[in-house]
Amino acid sequence: MLTALDLAGRGPREVLLVGVIPESVETGTGMSEALRAAVPAAGRVVVEELGRLGLAGVAKKGGVKRAPWWEAA
């Protein structure tokens, strides 16, 4: 999508990718404890970047209390 936008002359000037490095890339739907523990820090980076852009990003206290859609029954 970014390439298509760039070719159309409408691409963003900058792109920030936020991610974490998993300890394993085995098939499955669950997250390791290390990955689950890294999610709040990644969320903080996103909120900080929104602030840098002048947008109001608010981190939820206590996180989300439900399973992600791929883990939901």
Secondary structure, DSSP 8 states (H G I E B T S, - for coil): -HHHHHHTT---S---------S---SSS---HHHHHHHHHHHHHHHHHHHHTT------TT---S--TTT--
